[in-house]
Amino acid sequence: MSNADEATKRKPRGTGRRLHGAIAHKLGIAILSGEFAPGDTLSGEVAFSEALDVSRSAYREAVRVLAAKGLVESRPKAGTRVLPRSRWNLLDPEVLAWAFAGEPDMAFIRSLFELRGIIEPAAAALAAERRTRDDLKAIKDALAGMSRHTLATDAGRAADRDFHDAILRATRNAPLMVLSASIGSAVTWTTQFKQRARDLPRNPIPDHRRVLDAIAASDPAAAADAMRLLVDQALDDTQTSMMK
């Protein structure tokens, strides 16, 4: 085999966005699952790129993605080190996806529900005060999609995400609206996680309908109470699922 043939054979598989995204996905799951712990140093770019048969530039791009999400820090000569968990952007939708690609612990899942329990009841109350006709239609359409497709399907879970997103948007509060992607991801992944091995323990559609009815009635207190009950019961369903 000529030198040219050998070089062609050993050429890494590319540097495109899809490739470095796949590397970031692999490393992200490894970090979130604990395979790499805070303080650990990742393999050098030469060793890692050769092990996966990818270009060094693709590996560097993947590390930049992880660094932007607070998972790692790269320094000249010191390498790439996993940062403390307190630095991780755990509300980043992609980081949430990596967490649920493995087996997230109950403490992390509970913390997501605690966050939802703080934010979503208050958001539902604001939505009851400020919603427009278009907001109400978006919430109704999302609930209809949940009922039609069920939460056992991707389409149903997408409708569930749209339901919570529409409520946050109805608050007319810009910082709350920014959280819609994170809250939506938390809703989607916890719903998918709790039914990974079995059907949902009960039908959650009536819980959502009570939230809609309170918002439609412009009743902030009832909307907050209904949303608080929805989140609490979703946590109970998740805990029940994990014990099976």
Biotite code that builds the C-alpha atoms (Angstrom):
import biotite.structure as struc

atoms = struc.array([
    struc.Atom([0.000, 0.000, 0.000], chain_id="A", res_id=1, res_name="MET", atom_name="CA", element="C"),
    struc.Atom([1.381, 3.425, -0.966], chain_id="A", res_id=2, res_name="SER", atom_name="CA", element="C"),
    struc.Atom([1.818, 6.275, 1.493], chain_id="A", res_id=3, res_name="ASN", atom_name="CA", element="C"),
    struc.Atom([-1.034, 8.108, -0.240], chain_id="A", res_id=4, res_name="ALA", atom_name="CA", element="C"),
    struc.Atom([-3.332, 5.082, 0.159], chain_id="A", res_id=5, res_name="ASP", atom_name="CA", element="C"),
    struc.Atom([-2.369, 4.771, 3.821], chain_id="A", res_id=6, res_name="GLU", atom_name="CA", element="C"),
    struc.Atom([-3.127, 8.449, 4.446], chain_id="A", res_id=7, res_name="ALA", atom_name="CA", element="C"),
    struc.Atom([-6.501, 8.122, 2.743], chain_id="A", res_id=8, res_name="THR", atom_name="CA", element="C"),
    struc.Atom([-7.373, 5.053, 4.816], chain_id="A", res_id=9, res_name="LYS", atom_name="CA", element="C"),
    struc.Atom([-6.545, 6.779, 8.087], chain_id="A", res_id=10, res_name="ARG", atom_name="CA", element="C"),
    struc.Atom([-8.269, 10.039, 7.333], chain_id="A", res_id=11, res_name="LYS", atom_name="CA", element="C"),
    struc.Atom([-10.641, 10.966, 10.203], chain_id="A", res_id=12, res_name="PRO", atom_name="CA", element="C"),
    struc.Atom([-14.351, 10.782, 9.478], chain_id="A", res_id=13, res_name="ARG", atom_name="CA", element="C"),
    struc.Atom([-14.987, 14.512, 9.278], chain_id="A", res_id=14, res_name="GLY", atom_name="CA", element="C"),
    struc.Atom([-15.444, 17.757, 11.131], chain_id="A", res_id=15, res_name="THR", atom_name="CA", element="C"),
    struc.Atom([-19.051, 18.716, 10.405], chain_id="A", res_id=16, res_name="GLY", atom_name="CA", element="C"),
    struc.Atom([-21.650, 19.942, 12.862], chain_id="A", res_id=17, res_name="ARG", atom_name="CA", element="C"),
    struc.Atom([-23.337, 16.547, 13.024], chain_id="A", res_id=18, res_name="ARG", atom_name="CA", element="C"),
    struc.Atom([-20.047, 14.873, 13.937], chain_id="A", res_id=19, res_name="LEU", atom_name="CA", element="C"),
    struc.Atom([-18.963, 17.256, 16.680], chain_id="A", res_id=20, res_name="HIS", atom_name="CA", element="C"),
    struc.Atom([-22.550, 17.239, 17.954], chain_id="A", res_id=21, res_name="GLY", atom_name="CA", element="C"),
    struc.Atom([-22.357, 13.436, 18.243], chain_id="A", res_id=22, res_name="ALA", atom_name="CA", element="C"),
    struc.Atom([-19.070, 13.700, 20.154], chain_id="A", res_id=23, res_name="ILE", atom_name="CA", element="C"),
    struc.Atom([-20.532, 16.326, 22.503], chain_id="A", res_id=24, res_name="ALA", atom_name="CA", element="C"),
    struc.Atom([-23.554, 14.041, 23.013], chain_id="A", res_id=25, res_name="HIS", atom_name="CA", element="C"),
    struc.Atom([-21.322, 11.082, 23.906], chain_id="A", res_id=26, res_name="LYS", atom_name="CA", element="C"),
    struc.Atom([-19.177, 13.106, 26.307], chain_id="A", res_id=27, res_name="LEU", atom_name="CA", element="C"),
    struc.Atom([-22.188, 14.898, 27.791], chain_id="A", res_id=28, res_name="GLY", atom_name="CA", element="C"),
    struc.Atom([-23.882, 11.608, 28.661], chain_id="A", res_id=29, res_name="ILE", atom_name="CA", element="C"),
    struc.Atom([-20.630, 10.313, 30.163], chain_id="A", res_id=30, res_name="ALA", atom_name="CA", element="C"),
    struc.Atom([-20.334, 13.390, 32.383], chain_id="A", res_id=31, res_name="ILE", atom_name="CA", element="C"),
    struc.Atom([-23.990, 13.499, 33.452], chain_id="A", res_id=32, res_name="LEU", atom_name="CA", element="C"),
    struc.Atom([-23.968, 9.761, 34.227], chain_id="A", res_id=33, res_name="SER", atom_name="CA", element="C"),
    struc.Atom([-20.892, 10.074, 36.425], chain_id="A", res_id=34, res_name="GLY", atom_name="CA", element="C"),
    struc.Atom([-18.507, 8.179, 34.156], chain_id="A", res_id=35, res_name="GLU", atom_name="CA", element="C"),
    struc.Atom([-16.428, 11.350, 34.298], chain_id="A", res_id=36, res_name="PHE", atom_name="CA", element="C"),
    struc.Atom([-16.673, 13.000, 37.713], chain_id="A", res_id=37, res_name="ALA", atom_name="CA", element="C"),
    struc.Atom([-16.054, 16.662, 38.574], chain_id="A", res_id=38, res_name="PRO", atom_name="CA", element="C"),
    struc.Atom([-12.316, 17.234, 38.661], chain_id="A", res_id=39, res_name="GLY", atom_name="CA", element="C"),
    struc.Atom([-11.549, 14.432, 36.191], chain_id="A", res_id=40, res_name="ASP", atom_name="CA", element="C"),
    struc.Atom([-9.456, 15.282, 33.145], chain_id="A", res_id=41, res_name="THR", atom_name="CA", element="C"),
    struc.Atom([-10.728, 14.055, 29.809], chain_id="A", res_id=42, res_name="LEU", atom_name="CA", element="C"),
    struc.Atom([-8.445, 12.240, 27.426], chain_id="A", res_id=43, res_name="SER", atom_name="CA", element="C"),
    struc.Atom([-6.271, 14.540, 25.362], chain_id="A", res_id=44, res_name="GLY", atom_name="CA", element="C"),
    struc.Atom([-7.608, 15.562, 21.978], chain_id="A", res_id=45, res_name="GLU", atom_name="CA", element="C"),
    struc.Atom([-5.047, 13.440, 20.130], chain_id="A", res_id=46, res_name="VAL", atom_name="CA", element="C"),
    struc.Atom([-5.873, 10.271, 22.094], chain_id="A", res_id=47, res_name="ALA", atom_name="CA", element="C"),
    struc.Atom([-9.622, 10.884, 21.976], chain_id="A", res_id=48, res_name="PHE", atom_name="CA", element="C"),
    struc.Atom([-9.745, 11.746, 18.271], chain_id="A", res_id=49, res_name="SER", atom_name="CA", element="C"),
    struc.Atom([-7.690, 8.662, 17.408], chain_id="A", res_id=50, res_name="GLU", atom_name="CA", element="C"),
    struc.Atom([-9.845, 6.418, 19.608], chain_id="A", res_id=51, res_name="ALA", atom_name="CA", element="C"),
    struc.Atom([-13.053, 7.561, 17.867], chain_id="A", res_id=52, res_name="LEU", atom_name="CA", element="C"),
    struc.Atom([-11.459, 8.021, 14.458], chain_id="A", res_id=53, res_name="ASP", atom_name="CA", element="C"),
    struc.Atom([-12.500, 11.670, 14.278], chain_id="A", res_id=54, res_name="VAL", atom_name="CA", element="C"),
    struc.Atom([-10.572, 14.826, 13.517], chain_id="A", res_id=55, res_name="SER", atom_name="CA", element="C"),
    struc.Atom([-8.973, 16.845, 16.286], chain_id="A", res_id=56, res_name="ARG", atom_name="CA", element="C"),
    struc.Atom([-10.965, 19.889, 15.176], chain_id="A", res_id=57, res_name="SER", atom_name="CA", element="C"),
    struc.Atom([-14.247, 17.959, 15.627], chain_id="A", res_id=58, res_name="ALA", atom_name="CA", element="C"),
    struc.Atom([-13.189, 17.020, 19.153], chain_id="A", res_id=59, res_name="TYR", atom_name="CA", element="C"),
    struc.Atom([-12.253, 20.637, 19.936], chain_id="A", res_id=60, res_name="ARG", atom_name="CA", element="C"),
    struc.Atom([-15.635, 21.852, 18.690], chain_id="A", res_id=61, res_name="GLU", atom_name="CA", element="C"),
    struc.Atom([-17.377, 19.283, 20.886], chain_id="A", res_id=62, res_name="ALA", atom_name="CA", element="C"),
    struc.Atom([-15.404, 20.466, 23.915], chain_id="A", res_id=63, res_name="VAL", atom_name="CA", element="C"),
    struc.Atom([-16.431, 24.057, 23.141], chain_id="A", res_id=64, res_name="ARG", atom_name="CA", element="C"),
    struc.Atom([-20.077, 22.947, 23.216], chain_id="A", res_id=65, res_name="VAL", atom_name="CA", element="C"),
    struc.Atom([-19.581, 21.334, 26.621], chain_id="A", res_id=66, res_name="LEU", atom_name="CA", element="C"),
    struc.Atom([-17.687, 24.374, 27.910], chain_id="A", res_id=67, res_name="ALA", atom_name="CA", element="C"),
    struc.Atom([-20.520, 26.692, 26.842], chain_id="A", res_id=68, res_name="ALA", atom_name="CA", element="C"),
    struc.Atom([-22.886, 24.603, 28.968], chain_id="A", res_id=69, res_name="LYS", atom_name="CA", element="C"),
    struc.Atom([-20.579, 24.807, 31.999], chain_id="A", res_id=70, res_name="GLY", atom_name="CA", element="C"),
    struc.Atom([-19.628, 21.130, 32.006], chain_id="A", res_id=71, res_name="LEU", atom_name="CA", element="C"),
    struc.Atom([-15.906, 21.430, 31.300], chain_id="A", res_id=72, res_name="VAL", atom_name="CA", element="C"),
    struc.Atom([-13.058, 23.883, 31.223], chain_id="A", res_id=73, res_name="GLU", atom_name="CA", element="C"),
    struc.Atom([-10.049, 23.681, 28.909], chain_id="A", res_id=74, res_name="SER", atom_name="CA", element="C"),
    struc.Atom([-6.678, 25.204, 29.712], chain_id="A", res_id=75, res_name="ARG", atom_name="CA", element="C"),
    struc.Atom([-3.417, 25.078, 27.762], chain_id="A", res_id=76, res_name="PRO", atom_name="CA", element="C"),
    struc.Atom([-1.177, 22.237, 28.981], chain_id="A", res_id=77, res_name="LYS", atom_name="CA", element="C"),
    struc.Atom([-3.669, 21.362, 31.756], chain_id="A", res_id=78, res_name="ALA", atom_name="CA", element="C"),
    struc.Atom([-6.169, 19.715, 29.406], chain_id="A", res_id=79, res_name="GLY", atom_name="CA", element="C"),
    struc.Atom([-9.952, 19.561, 29.665], chain_id="A", res_id=80, res_name="THR", atom_name="CA", element="C"),
    struc.Atom([-11.308, 19.181, 33.181], chain_id="A", res_id=81, res_name="ARG", atom_name="CA", element="C"),
    struc.Atom([-14.874, 18.397, 34.279], chain_id="A", res_id=82, res_name="VAL", atom_name="CA", element="C"),
    struc.Atom([-16.206, 21.317, 36.328], chain_id="A", res_id=83, res_name="LEU", atom_name="CA", element="C"),
    struc.Atom([-18.120, 21.072, 39.626], chain_id="A", res_id=84, res_name="PRO", atom_name="CA", element="C"),
    struc.Atom([-21.805, 20.229, 39.223], chain_id="A", res_id=85, res_name="ARG", atom_name="CA", element="C"),
    struc.Atom([-22.693, 23.687, 40.559], chain_id="A", res_id=86, res_name="SER", atom_name="CA", element="C"),
    struc.Atom([-21.285, 25.147, 37.339], chain_id="A", res_id=87, res_name="ARG", atom_name="CA", element="C"),
    struc.Atom([-23.347, 22.955, 35.010], chain_id="A", res_id=88, res_name="TRP", atom_name="CA", element="C"),
    struc.Atom([-26.230, 24.555, 33.161], chain_id="A", res_id=89, res_name="ASN", atom_name="CA", element="C"),
    struc.Atom([-28.702, 21.898, 34.218], chain_id="A", res_id=90, res_name="LEU", atom_name="CA", element="C"),
    struc.Atom([-31.600, 23.795, 32.658], chain_id="A", res_id=91, res_name="LEU", atom_name="CA", element="C"),
    struc.Atom([-30.093, 23.642, 29.187], chain_id="A", res_id=92, res_name="ASP", atom_name="CA", element="C"),
    struc.Atom([-32.472, 21.392, 27.179], chain_id="A", res_id=93, res_name="PRO", atom_name="CA", element="C"),
    struc.Atom([-29.542, 19.435, 25.734], chain_id="A", res_id=94, res_name="GLU", atom_name="CA", element="C"),
    struc.Atom([-28.010, 18.875, 29.177], chain_id="A", res_id=95, res_name="VAL", atom_name="CA", element="C"),
    struc.Atom([-31.399, 17.622, 30.416], chain_id="A", res_id=96, res_name="LEU", atom_name="CA", element="C"),
    struc.Atom([-31.508, 15.220, 27.463], chain_id="A", res_id=97, res_name="ALA", atom_name="CA", element="C"),
    struc.Atom([-28.053, 13.905, 28.363], chain_id="A", res_id=98, res_name="TRP", atom_name="CA", element="C"),
    struc.Atom([-29.114, 13.444, 31.991], chain_id="A", res_id=99, res_name="ALA", atom_name="CA", element="C"),
    struc.Atom([-32.131, 11.363, 30.993], chain_id="A", res_id=100, res_name="PHE", atom_name="CA", element="C"),
    struc.Atom([-30.187, 9.360, 28.408], chain_id="A", res_id=101, res_name="ALA", atom_name="CA", element="C"),
    struc.Atom([-28.722, 7.503, 31.375], chain_id="A", res_id=102, res_name="GLY", atom_name="CA", element="C"),
    struc.Atom([-30.342, 6.741, 34.721], chain_id="A", res_id=103, res_name="GLU", atom_name="CA", element="C"),
    struc.Atom([-30.842, 10.044, 36.587], chain_id="A", res_id=104, res_name="PRO", atom_name="CA", element="C"),
    struc.Atom([-31.083, 9.724, 40.344], chain_id="A", res_id=105, res_name="ASP", atom_name="CA", element="C"),
    struc.Atom([-34.267, 10.538, 42.209], chain_id="A", res_id=106, res_name="MET", atom_name="CA", element="C"),
    struc.Atom([-32.665, 13.553, 43.900], chain_id="A", res_id=107, res_name="ALA", atom_name="CA", element="C"),
    struc.Atom([-32.125, 15.215, 40.520], chain_id="A", res_id=108, res_name="PHE", atom_name="CA", element="C"),
    struc.Atom([-35.628, 14.372, 39.313], chain_id="A", res_id=109, res_name="ILE", atom_name="CA", element="C"),
    struc.Atom([-37.119, 15.691, 42.541], chain_id="A", res_id=110, res_name="ARG", atom_name="CA", element="C"),
    struc.Atom([-35.146, 18.926, 42.159], chain_id="A", res_id=111, res_name="SER", atom_name="CA", element="C"),
    struc.Atom([-36.680, 19.449, 38.708], chain_id="A", res_id=112, res_name="LEU", atom_name="CA", element="C"),
    struc.Atom([-40.162, 19.037, 40.164], chain_id="A", res_id=113, res_name="PHE", atom_name="CA", element="C"),
    struc.Atom([-39.284, 21.427, 42.991], chain_id="A", res_id=114, res_name="GLU", atom_name="CA", element="C"),
    struc.Atom([-38.261, 24.003, 40.389], chain_id="A", res_id=115, res_name="LEU", atom_name="CA", element="C"),
    struc.Atom([-41.489, 23.445, 38.490], chain_id="A", res_id=116, res_name="ARG", atom_name="CA", element="C"),
    struc.Atom([-43.457, 23.703, 41.746], chain_id="A", res_id=117, res_name="GLY", atom_name="CA", element="C"),
    struc.Atom([-41.937, 27.120, 42.395], chain_id="A", res_id=118, res_name="ILE", atom_name="CA", element="C"),
    struc.Atom([-42.323, 28.533, 38.891], chain_id="A", res_id=119, res_name="ILE", atom_name="CA", element="C"),
    struc.Atom([-45.388, 27.008, 37.259], chain_id="A", res_id=120, res_name="GLU", atom_name="CA", element="C"),
    struc.Atom([-48.106, 27.747, 39.848], chain_id="A", res_id=121, res_name="PRO", atom_name="CA", element="C"),
    struc.Atom([-47.065, 31.420, 39.889], chain_id="A", res_id=122, res_name="ALA", atom_name="CA", element="C"),
    struc.Atom([-46.975, 31.410, 36.090], chain_id="A", res_id=123, res_name="ALA", atom_name="CA", element="C"),
    struc.Atom([-50.468, 29.903, 35.921], chain_id="A", res_id=124, res_name="ALA", atom_name="CA", element="C"),
    struc.Atom([-51.754, 32.646, 38.237], chain_id="A", res_id=125, res_name="ALA", atom_name="CA", element="C"),
    struc.Atom([-50.245, 35.362, 36.027], chain_id="A", res_id=126, res_name="LEU", atom_name="CA", element="C"),
    struc.Atom([-51.627, 33.646, 32.932], chain_id="A", res_id=127, res_name="ALA", atom_name="CA", element="C"),
    struc.Atom([-55.116, 33.718, 34.476], chain_id="A", res_id=128, res_name="ALA", atom_name="CA", element="C"),
    struc.Atom([-54.783, 37.473, 34.901], chain_id="A", res_id=129, res_name="GLU", atom_name="CA", element="C"),
    struc.Atom([-53.118, 38.329, 31.588], chain_id="A", res_id=130, res_name="ARG", atom_name="CA", element="C"),
    struc.Atom([-54.054, 35.717, 29.019], chain_id="A", res_id=131, res_name="ARG", atom_name="CA", element="C"),
    struc.Atom([-55.499, 36.785, 25.709], chain_id="A", res_id=132, res_name="THR", atom_name="CA", element="C"),
    struc.Atom([-57.947, 34.952, 23.497], chain_id="A", res_id=133, res_name="ARG", atom_name="CA", element="C"),
    struc.Atom([-55.025, 33.686, 21.417], chain_id="A", res_id=134, res_name="ASP", atom_name="CA", element="C"),
    struc.Atom([-53.247, 32.416, 24.544], chain_id="A", res_id=135, res_name="ASP", atom_name="CA", element="C"),
    struc.Atom([-56.348, 30.540, 25.616], chain_id="A", res_id=136, res_name="LEU", atom_name="CA", element="C"),
    struc.Atom([-56.662, 28.978, 22.165], chain_id="A", res_id=137, res_name="LYS", atom_name="CA", element="C"),
    struc.Atom([-53.023, 27.832, 22.272], chain_id="A", res_id=138, res_name="ALA", atom_name="CA", element="C"),
    struc.Atom([-53.545, 26.197, 25.678], chain_id="A", res_id=139, res_name="ILE", atom_name="CA", element="C"),
    struc.Atom([-56.798, 24.547, 24.519], chain_id="A", res_id=140, res_name="LYS", atom_name="CA", element="C"),
    struc.Atom([-55.199, 23.283, 21.298], chain_id="A", res_id=141, res_name="ASP", atom_name="CA", element="C"),
    struc.Atom([-52.296, 21.783, 23.246], chain_id="A", res_id=142, res_name="ALA", atom_name="CA", element="C"),
    struc.Atom([-54.666, 20.008, 25.629], chain_id="A", res_id=143, res_name="LEU", atom_name="CA", element="C"),
    struc.Atom([-56.649, 18.686, 22.677], chain_id="A", res_id=144, res_name="ALA", atom_name="CA", element="C"),
    struc.Atom([-53.420, 17.319, 21.200], chain_id="A", res_id=145, res_name="GLY", atom_name="CA", element="C"),
    struc.Atom([-52.563, 15.614, 24.489], chain_id="A", res_id=146, res_name="MET", atom_name="CA", element="C"),
    struc.Atom([-56.004, 14.002, 24.609], chain_id="A", res_id=147, res_name="SER", atom_name="CA", element="C"),
    struc.Atom([-55.892, 12.933, 20.967], chain_id="A", res_id=148, res_name="ARG", atom_name="CA", element="C"),
    struc.Atom([-52.387, 11.452, 20.926], chain_id="A", res_id=149, res_name="HIS", atom_name="CA", element="C"),
    struc.Atom([-51.914, 10.481, 24.626], chain_id="A", res_id=150, res_name="THR", atom_name="CA", element="C"),
    struc.Atom([-48.696, 10.990, 26.532], chain_id="A", res_id=151, res_name="LEU", atom_name="CA", element="C"),
    struc.Atom([-47.439, 7.583, 25.434], chain_id="A", res_id=152, res_name="ALA", atom_name="CA", element="C"),
    struc.Atom([-46.549, 9.080, 22.042], chain_id="A", res_id=153, res_name="THR", atom_name="CA", element="C"),
    struc.Atom([-44.019, 11.672, 20.884], chain_id="A", res_id=154, res_name="ASP", atom_name="CA", element="C"),
    struc.Atom([-46.857, 13.793, 19.513], chain_id="A", res_id=155, res_name="ALA", atom_name="CA", element="C"),
    struc.Atom([-48.681, 13.702, 22.835], chain_id="A", res_id=156, res_name="GLY", atom_name="CA", element="C"),
    struc.Atom([-45.570, 14.663, 24.779], chain_id="A", res_id=157, res_name="ARG", atom_name="CA", element="C"),
    struc.Atom([-44.933, 17.496, 22.337], chain_id="A", res_id=158, res_name="ALA", atom_name="CA", element="C"),
    struc.Atom([-48.470, 18.739, 22.982], chain_id="A", res_id=159, res_name="ALA", atom_name="CA", element="C"),
    struc.Atom([-47.807, 18.514, 26.730], chain_id="A", res_id=160, res_name="ASP", atom_name="CA", element="C"),
    struc.Atom([-44.719, 20.664, 26.255], chain_id="A", res_id=161, res_name="ARG", atom_name="CA", element="C"),
    struc.Atom([-46.777, 23.124, 24.191], chain_id="A", res_id=162, res_name="ASP", atom_name="CA", element="C"),
    struc.Atom([-49.375, 23.301, 26.987], chain_id="A", res_id=163, res_name="PHE", atom_name="CA", element="C"),
    struc.Atom([-46.829, 24.417, 29.577], chain_id="A", res_id=164, res_name="HIS", atom_name="CA", element="C"),
    struc.Atom([-45.086, 26.683, 27.077], chain_id="A", res_id=165, res_name="ASP", atom_name="CA", element="C"),
    struc.Atom([-48.348, 28.444, 26.205], chain_id="A", res_id=166, res_name="ALA", atom_name="CA", element="C"),
    struc.Atom([-49.012, 29.150, 29.894], chain_id="A", res_id=167, res_name="ILE", atom_name="CA", element="C"),
    struc.Atom([-45.556, 30.649, 30.399], chain_id="A", res_id=168, res_name="LEU", atom_name="CA", element="C"),
    struc.Atom([-46.038, 32.810, 27.313], chain_id="A", res_id=169, res_name="ARG", atom_name="CA", element="C"),
    struc.Atom([-49.425, 33.973, 28.575], chain_id="A", res_id=170, res_name="ALA", atom_name="CA", element="C"),
    struc.Atom([-47.718, 35.538, 31.613], chain_id="A", res_id=171, res_name="THR", atom_name="CA", element="C"),
    struc.Atom([-46.303, 38.325, 29.411], chain_id="A", res_id=172, res_name="ARG", atom_name="CA", element="C"),
    struc.Atom([-43.255, 38.111, 31.674], chain_id="A", res_id=173, res_name="ASN", atom_name="CA", element="C"),
    struc.Atom([-40.121, 38.013, 29.515], chain_id="A", res_id=174, res_name="ALA", atom_name="CA", element="C"),
    struc.Atom([-37.833, 36.211, 32.019], chain_id="A", res_id=175, res_name="PRO", atom_name="CA", element="C"),
    struc.Atom([-40.485, 33.552, 32.607], chain_id="A", res_id=176, res_name="LEU", atom_name="CA", element="C"),
    struc.Atom([-40.965, 33.144, 28.879], chain_id="A", res_id=177, res_name="MET", atom_name="CA", element="C"),
    struc.Atom([-37.224, 32.520, 28.491], chain_id="A", res_id=178, res_name="VAL", atom_name="CA", element="C"),
    struc.Atom([-37.624, 29.518, 30.812], chain_id="A", res_id=179, res_name="LEU", atom_name="CA", element="C"),
    struc.Atom([-40.164, 27.892, 28.500], chain_id="A", res_id=180, res_name="SER", atom_name="CA", element="C"),
    struc.Atom([-37.593, 25.701, 26.701], chain_id="A", res_id=181, res_name="ALA", atom_name="CA", element="C"),
    struc.Atom([-36.137, 24.470, 29.991], chain_id="A", res_id=182, res_name="SER", atom_name="CA", element="C"),
    struc.Atom([-39.509, 23.816, 31.630], chain_id="A", res_id=183, res_name="ILE", atom_name="CA", element="C"),
    struc.Atom([-40.748, 22.144, 28.457], chain_id="A", res_id=184, res_name="GLY", atom_name="CA", element="C"),
    struc.Atom([-37.720, 19.850, 28.357], chain_id="A", res_id=185, res_name="SER", atom_name="CA", element="C"),
    struc.Atom([-38.167, 18.955, 32.017], chain_id="A", res_id=186, res_name="ALA", atom_name="CA", element="C"),
    struc.Atom([-41.824, 18.108, 31.365], chain_id="A", res_id=187, res_name="VAL", atom_name="CA", element="C"),
    struc.Atom([-41.002, 15.995, 28.307], chain_id="A", res_id=188, res_name="THR", atom_name="CA", element="C"),
    struc.Atom([-38.122, 14.034, 29.790], chain_id="A", res_id=189, res_name="TRP", atom_name="CA", element="C"),
    struc.Atom([-39.758, 13.299, 33.131], chain_id="A", res_id=190, res_name="THR", atom_name="CA", element="C"),
    struc.Atom([-42.932, 12.156, 31.361], chain_id="A", res_id=191, res_name="THR", atom_name="CA", element="C"),
    struc.Atom([-40.988, 9.905, 29.010], chain_id="A", res_id=192, res_name="GLN", atom_name="CA", element="C"),
    struc.Atom([-38.824, 8.606, 31.857], chain_id="A", res_id=193, res_name="PHE", atom_name="CA", element="C"),
    struc.Atom([-41.682, 7.605, 34.150], chain_id="A", res_id=194, res_name="LYS", atom_name="CA", element="C"),
    struc.Atom([-43.345, 5.494, 31.453], chain_id="A", res_id=195, res_name="GLN", atom_name="CA", element="C"),
    struc.Atom([-40.201, 3.912, 30.016], chain_id="A", res_id=196, res_name="ARG", atom_name="CA", element="C"),
    struc.Atom([-41.058, 0.493, 31.437], chain_id="A", res_id=197, res_name="ALA", atom_name="CA", element="C"),
    struc.Atom([-44.801, 0.738, 31.991], chain_id="A", res_id=198, res_name="ARG", atom_name="CA", element="C"),
    struc.Atom([-47.874, 2.804, 31.217], chain_id="A", res_id=199, res_name="ASP", atom_name="CA", element="C"),
    struc.Atom([-48.547, 5.972, 33.173], chain_id="A", res_id=200, res_name="LEU", atom_name="CA", element="C"),
    struc.Atom([-50.081, 5.044, 36.543], chain_id="A", res_id=201, res_name="PRO", atom_name="CA", element="C"),
    struc.Atom([-53.093, 7.277, 35.860], chain_id="A", res_id=202, res_name="ARG", atom_name="CA", element="C"),
    struc.Atom([-54.511, 9.663, 33.294], chain_id="A", res_id=203, res_name="ASN", atom_name="CA", element="C"),
    struc.Atom([-53.026, 13.174, 33.821], chain_id="A", res_id=204, res_name="PRO", atom_name="CA", element="C"),
    struc.Atom([-55.318, 14.908, 31.316], chain_id="A", res_id=205, res_name="ILE", atom_name="CA", element="C"),
    struc.Atom([-57.941, 15.934, 33.941], chain_id="A", res_id=206, res_name="PRO", atom_name="CA", element="C"),
    struc.Atom([-55.181, 17.652, 35.976], chain_id="A", res_id=207, res_name="ASP", atom_name="CA", element="C"),
    struc.Atom([-54.278, 19.734, 32.934], chain_id="A", res_id=208, res_name="HIS", atom_name="CA", element="C"),
    struc.Atom([-57.916, 20.488, 32.175], chain_id="A", res_id=209, res_name="ARG", atom_name="CA", element="C"),
    struc.Atom([-58.387, 21.962, 35.667], chain_id="A", res_id=210, res_name="ARG", atom_name="CA", element="C"),
    struc.Atom([-55.499, 24.326, 34.998], chain_id="A", res_id=211, res_name="VAL", atom_name="CA", element="C"),
    struc.Atom([-57.032, 25.361, 31.679], chain_id="A", res_id=212, res_name="LEU", atom_name="CA", element="C"),
    struc.Atom([-60.466, 25.902, 33.230], chain_id="A", res_id=213, res_name="ASP", atom_name="CA", element="C"),
    struc.Atom([-59.049, 28.149, 35.961], chain_id="A", res_id=214, res_name="ALA", atom_name="CA", element="C"),
    struc.Atom([-57.071, 30.220, 33.458], chain_id="A", res_id=215, res_name="ILE", atom_name="CA", element="C"),
    struc.Atom([-60.121, 30.489, 31.209], chain_id="A", res_id=216, res_name="ALA", atom_name="CA", element="C"),
    struc.Atom([-62.145, 31.664, 34.224], chain_id="A", res_id=217, res_name="ALA", atom_name="CA", element="C"),
    struc.Atom([-59.476, 34.314, 34.995], chain_id="A", res_id=218, res_name="SER", atom_name="CA", element="C"),
    struc.Atom([-59.105, 32.881, 38.502], chain_id="A", res_id=219, res_name="ASP", atom_name="CA", element="C"),
    struc.Atom([-55.423, 33.255, 39.568], chain_id="A", res_id=220, res_name="PRO", atom_name="CA", element="C"),
    struc.Atom([-55.758, 31.440, 42.898], chain_id="A", res_id=221, res_name="ALA", atom_name="CA", element="C"),
    struc.Atom([-57.530, 28.454, 41.354], chain_id="A", res_id=222, res_name="ALA", atom_name="CA", element="C"),
    struc.Atom([-55.011, 28.351, 38.485], chain_id="A", res_id=223, res_name="ALA", atom_name="CA", element="C"),
    struc.Atom([-52.077, 28.307, 40.924], chain_id="A", res_id=224, res_name="ALA", atom_name="CA", element="C"),
    struc.Atom([-53.712, 25.582, 43.037], chain_id="A", res_id=225, res_name="ASP", atom_name="CA", element="C"),
    struc.Atom([-54.515, 23.459, 39.994], chain_id="A", res_id=226, res_name="ALA", atom_name="CA", element="C"),
    struc.Atom([-50.981, 23.755, 38.626], chain_id="A", res_id=227, res_name="MET", atom_name="CA", element="C"),
    struc.Atom([-49.461, 22.961, 42.018], chain_id="A", res_id=228, res_name="ARG", atom_name="CA", element="C"),
    struc.Atom([-51.592, 19.816, 42.215], chain_id="A", res_id=229, res_name="LEU", atom_name="CA", element="C"),
    struc.Atom([-50.603, 18.859, 38.659], chain_id="A", res_id=230, res_name="LEU", atom_name="CA", element="C"),
    struc.Atom([-46.876, 19.120, 39.445], chain_id="A", res_id=231, res_name="VAL", atom_name="CA", element="C"),
    struc.Atom([-47.197, 17.311, 42.791], chain_id="A", res_id=232, res_name="ASP", atom_name="CA", element="C"),
    struc.Atom([-49.126, 14.440, 41.254], chain_id="A", res_id=233, res_name="GLN", atom_name="CA", element="C"),
    struc.Atom([-46.653, 14.192, 38.365], chain_id="A", res_id=234, res_name="ALA", atom_name="CA", element="C"),
    struc.Atom([-43.857, 13.776, 40.927], chain_id="A", res_id=235, res_name="LEU", atom_name="CA", element="C"),
    struc.Atom([-45.876, 11.092, 42.738], chain_id="A", res_id=236, res_name="ASP", atom_name="CA", element="C"),
    struc.Atom([-46.387, 9.265, 39.427], chain_id="A", res_id=237, res_name="ASP", atom_name="CA", element="C"),
    struc.Atom([-42.656, 9.413, 38.707], chain_id="A", res_id=238, res_name="THR", atom_name="CA", element="C"),
    struc.Atom([-41.710, 8.077, 42.145], chain_id="A", res_id=239, res_name="GLN", atom_name="CA", element="C"),
    struc.Atom([-44.258, 5.278, 41.791], chain_id="A", res_id=240, res_name="THR", atom_name="CA", element="C"),
    struc.Atom([-42.831, 4.387, 38.385], chain_id="A", res_id=241, res_name="SER", atom_name="CA", element="C"),
    struc.Atom([-39.267, 4.219, 39.722], chain_id="A", res_id=242, res_name="MET", atom_name="CA", element="C"),
    struc.Atom([-40.287, 1.804, 42.476], chain_id="A", res_id=243, res_name="MET", atom_name="CA", element="C"),
    struc.Atom([-41.671, -0.731, 39.998], chain_id="A", res_id=244, res_name="LYS", atom_name="CA", element="C"),
])
